[in-house]
Amino acid sequence: MKRAGARRCAGPARKGRGFVLVTALLILLVLSLLSASMFRSFALQENIAGSTREKQRAAHSAQSALQYGEWWLAQGNGGSGAACTVLLDASAVPPTTQICNTALTSAQVASPPWPDKDEKIGVQYTPGQLAKSANGGVNTYYDRPRFHIFPLGSDPSGLSQLYQVSAWAYGGNTNAISVVQSVYSIKGGVIDAGGL
């Protein structure tokens, strides 16, 4: 009788060992799938963070070019402008910057680098410590930012001249680009405040 009992105990123990092995393999498979999806998620988050960084760099660079254009106007460089058919350079010595009497179309604003037939128009500007590289890299930009100034005429009061300043810039690659615009007002002449 002891033999019969020994046989009964040996059968369930072997089945239990097989069940534990299958369960352990299933848990290992689930953990492997979870870790693979987690690594994939981390890579996606890293790409999103990199794209966001480049877009912010493009926006900062475009804002810098826009502010330079506004500053240039404030230095007494207003007027009706002249025909702009070539790319000018605000960072050259001496700088070549001017007001363009040809407005940018909405299609040109939406598709930098603002081609006018086969020629590029606008003014290139190089902010301090901007490094340009078509290959990208740390602290480099794909291209120099550019701005365009167009006279809009007098404001309704007739006391100020209005100018549309448009600027665009790349981040570290061609996928990150930013376009900004402002209307800049320059007051001219003597204003009668109704005093004496």
Protein Blocks (a to p, Z undefined) as FASTA:
>chain_A
ZZmmmmmmmmmmmmmmmmmmmmmmmmmmmmmmmmmmmmmmmmmmmmmmmmmmmmmmmmmm
mmmmmmmmmmmmmnopacebjadfbdcdfkbccddddddfbdcdfklmmmcghiahjace
djddddehiacdfkgpehiafbdcddddddebjcfkopaccdddddddddfbfklccddd
ddddddehjddehiZZ
